[in-house]
Amino acid sequence: MFIKKEYKVILIAGKDSFHTNFKNNNITKIFLPIDERGMNPFSEIKTILSLYRIYKHIKTDLVMHFTIKPNIYGSLMSKILDIKSISFITGIGHIFLKKKSLIKTLITIVYKYALSSNKEVWFTNKSDKDLFIKNRIINNDTNIRIVPGAGVVFKKYPIMPKKKDMTSFLMIARIIKDKGVMEFLKIAEIYKNDPNTTFTLIGALNENERGSIDREYLKKYIQSKAIIYSDYQDDVTIPLREASCLIHPSYREGISTVLLEAASIKTPIITTTVPGCIDVVPDESYGLLCEPRNVNSLRRAVENFLSLDQDGKDKMTGKTFIYVKKNYSREAVLKNYERLDDYIN
């Protein structure tokens, strides 16, 4: 969209395979590794100094930051160099879910100072915005906008016939506790001897990530045939279309992309009553809900789904499809970016 407006676009990020999607001559790629959860002060100072040199060299008109460290470090450098900036809070991180701690207090102070000069601060949901106001990182005078992530692209697919004698439950997530993987595994274990149900888990397992599931622990569920496991996949459209139901028992989200994708192709949903999930499935007329960190609650939701007839499933998915298309389409999201001309021109 920016390129069509004849802007020059500069992307700064760690290098991974996704960068090959950006091949246009009007896009400049600068690779800067950022350790998302690293706490080594020397490494962090090196990142900050690198950002300072980059920002000073490129002389950009407007910079947008995504995720916690770029929001803090990038906003600080923008403040020093007098560059217009916008921060996008795509999730609050586990620090803000804890009670009082020294690191939470420090991050709150630095975050408040860094965001103070932003032209706008964006959130993916109202709950995160309210939490930032409660922690006095921002105030009601801040120019705030709710932007639901990247939105979802609606495509027409041929109807995928479901196996009437088989119910397949699917979870797609990083293999970490905060996504509710433990609860999913325990539910799968309960149903492993049921010949009419299957449980499939798709997602990357990085044992260096905070809260990751132990590989040997996961292997027990695979070997017992409680679950079918597949590693990370770029395109999950086919497994989503083939599944009878998506289970997403997350503890909290910015806005759940996998829920948006499921809704866009009318796959039934079971998810939790937490920010980022409840925004997509507001009540049980849209999908089935359970409490986070609660295996019994998730089991009741699974049992309720198994008792639904096809008409009941169709009513839920039809309502969710309309709701998501109206509020979370890619076109709706891009309108927020189109108006950034005001800061550039």
Residue pairs with C-beta under 8 A, 6 or more apart in sequence:
1 334
1 337
1 338
2 9
2 337
3 9
3 24
3 26
3 27
5 341
6 26
7 26
7 344
8 26
8 28
9 24
9 26
9 27
9 28
10 27
10 28
10 29
10 30
10 58
10 60
11 19
11 22
11 27
11 28
11 29
11 30
12 30
12 32
12 51
12 54
13 19
13 31
13 32
13 34
14 31
14 32
14 33
14 34
15 31
15 33
19 29
19 31
22 29
28 58
30 54
30 58
32 47
32 50
32 51
32 54
33 47
34 47
34 69
34 70
35 43
35 47
36 67
36 68
36 69
37 209
37 210
38 44
44 73
47 69
47 73
48 73
48 76
48 77
51 73
51 74
51 77
52 77
52 80
52 81
55 63
55 74
55 77
55 78
55 81
55 83
56 81
60 83
61 84
61 343
61 344
62 83
62 84
62 85
62 86
62 119
62 340
62 343
62 344
63 74
63 78
63 83
63 84
63 85
63 86
64 85
64 86
64 87
64 88
65 71
65 74
65 75
65 85
65 86
65 87
65 88
66 88
66 90
67 90
67 91
68 93
68 111
71 87
71 88
71 89
71 111
71 114
71 115
72 107
72 110
72 111
72 114
73 114
74 85
74 87
75 85
75 87
75 114
75 115
75 117
75 118
76 113
76 114
77 83
78 84
78 85
78 117
78 118
79 85
79 114
79 116
79 117
84 119
84 343
85 117
85 118
85 119
86 118
86 119
86 120
86 121
86 122
86 340
86 343
87 114
87 115
87 118
87 120
87 121
87 122
88 122
88 123
88 124
88 147
89 121
89 122
89 123
89 124
89 128
89 129
89 132
89 254
90 124
90 149
90 254
91 124
91 128
91 252
91 253
91 254
91 276
92 128
92 131
92 132
92 252
92 254
94 178
94 210
94 211
95 101
95 103
95 104
95 107
96 104
96 131
96 135
97 251
97 252
98 104
108 135
108 136
108 137
111 137
112 136
112 137
112 138
115 121
115 137
115 138
115 142
118 142
118 143
119 143
119 343
120 143
120 144
120 145
121 132
121 138
121 142
121 143
121 144
121 145
122 144
122 145
122 146
122 147
122 336
123 129
123 132
123 144
123 145
123 146
123 147
123 254
124 146
124 147
124 148
124 149
124 253
124 254
124 255
124 276
125 146
125 148
125 253
125 254
125 255
125 275
125 276
125 279
126 146
126 275
126 279
127 275
127 276
128 254
128 275
129 138
129 144
129 146
132 138
133 139
133 140
138 144
145 336
147 333
147 336
148 255
148 260
148 279
148 327
148 328
148 332
148 333
149 254
149 255
149 257
149 260
149 328
149 333
150 257
150 330
150 333
151 260
151 328
151 329
151 330
151 331
151 332
151 333
151 334
152 257
152 260
152 261
152 263
152 264
152 324
152 328
152 329
152 330
153 264
153 329
153 330
154 264
154 325
154 329
155 264
157 237
157 241
157 265
160 241
160 242
162 244
165 196
166 196
166 197
166 198
166 244
167 196
167 197
167 198
167 244
167 245
167 305
167 306
168 197
168 198
168 199
168 200
168 242
168 243
168 244
168 245
169 188
169 197
169 198
169 199
169 200
169 243
169 244
169 245
169 246
169 247
169 270
169 302
170 199
170 200
170 201
170 202
170 239
170 240
170 243
170 245
170 246
170 247
171 180
171 181
171 184
171 199
171 200
171 201
171 202
171 203
171 246
171 247
171 248
171 249
172 202
172 203
172 236
172 239
172 240
172 246
172 248
172 258
173 179
173 180
173 181
173 203
173 248
173 250
173 258
174 203
174 204
174 205
174 206
174 209
175 181
175 201
175 203
175 204
175 205
175 206
175 212
175 213
175 218
176 209
176 210
176 211
176 212
176 213
177 211
177 212
177 213
177 251
178 211
178 250
178 251
178 252
179 203
179 248
179 249
179 250
179 251
180 248
180 249
180 250
180 251
180 272
180 292
180 293
180 298
181 201
181 203
181 213
182 213
183 249
183 293
183 294
183 295
183 298
184 199
184 201
184 227
184 247
184 249
184 298
185 201
185 218
185 221
185 226
185 227
186 295
187 199
187 247
187 295
187 298
187 299
187 302
188 199
188 201
188 221
188 226
188 227
189 221
189 224
189 226
190 299
191 197
191 199
191 226
191 302
192 199
192 224
192 225
192 226
197 306
198 228
199 226
199 227
199 228
200 227
200 228
200 229
200 230
200 239
200 243
201 227
201 228
201 229
201 230
202 229
202 230
202 231
202 232
202 233
202 236
202 239
203 231
203 232
204 231
204 232
205 212
205 213
205 215
205 218
205 231
206 212
207 214
207 215
218 229
221 227
221 229
222 228
222 229
230 239
233 239
236 258
236 261
237 261
237 265
240 246
240 258
240 261
240 262
240 265
240 267
241 265
241 267
243 267
244 268
245 267
245 268
245 269
245 270
245 305
246 258
246 259
246 262
246 267
246 268
246 269
246 270
246 271
247 270
247 271
247 298
247 302
248 256
248 258
248 259
248 262
248 269
248 270
248 271
248 272
248 277
249 270
249 271
249 272
249 290
249 292
249 298
250 256
250 271
250 272
250 274
250 276
250 277
250 292
251 272
251 274
251 292
251 293
252 274
252 275
252 276
252 292
253 274
253 275
253 276
253 277
254 276
255 276
255 279
255 280
255 328
256 271
256 276
256 277
256 280
259 269
259 271
259 277
259 280
259 281
260 280
260 324
260 328
262 268
262 269
263 269
263 280
263 317
263 320
263 321
263 323
263 324
264 321
264 324
264 325
266 317
266 318
266 320
266 321
267 317
268 287
268 288
268 305
268 308
268 313
268 316
268 317
269 280
269 281
269 286
269 287
269 288
269 316
269 320
270 287
270 288
270 289
270 290
270 298
270 301
270 302
270 305
271 277
271 278
271 280
271 281
271 287
271 288
271 289
271 290
272 278
272 289
272 290
272 291
272 292
273 289
273 290
273 291
273 292
274 292
278 289
280 286
280 320
280 324
280 328
281 287
281 289
281 320
282 323
283 289
285 315
285 316
285 319
286 316
286 319
286 320
286 323
287 316
287 320
288 301
288 304
288 305
288 316
289 301
290 297
290 298
290 300
290 301
291 297
326 332
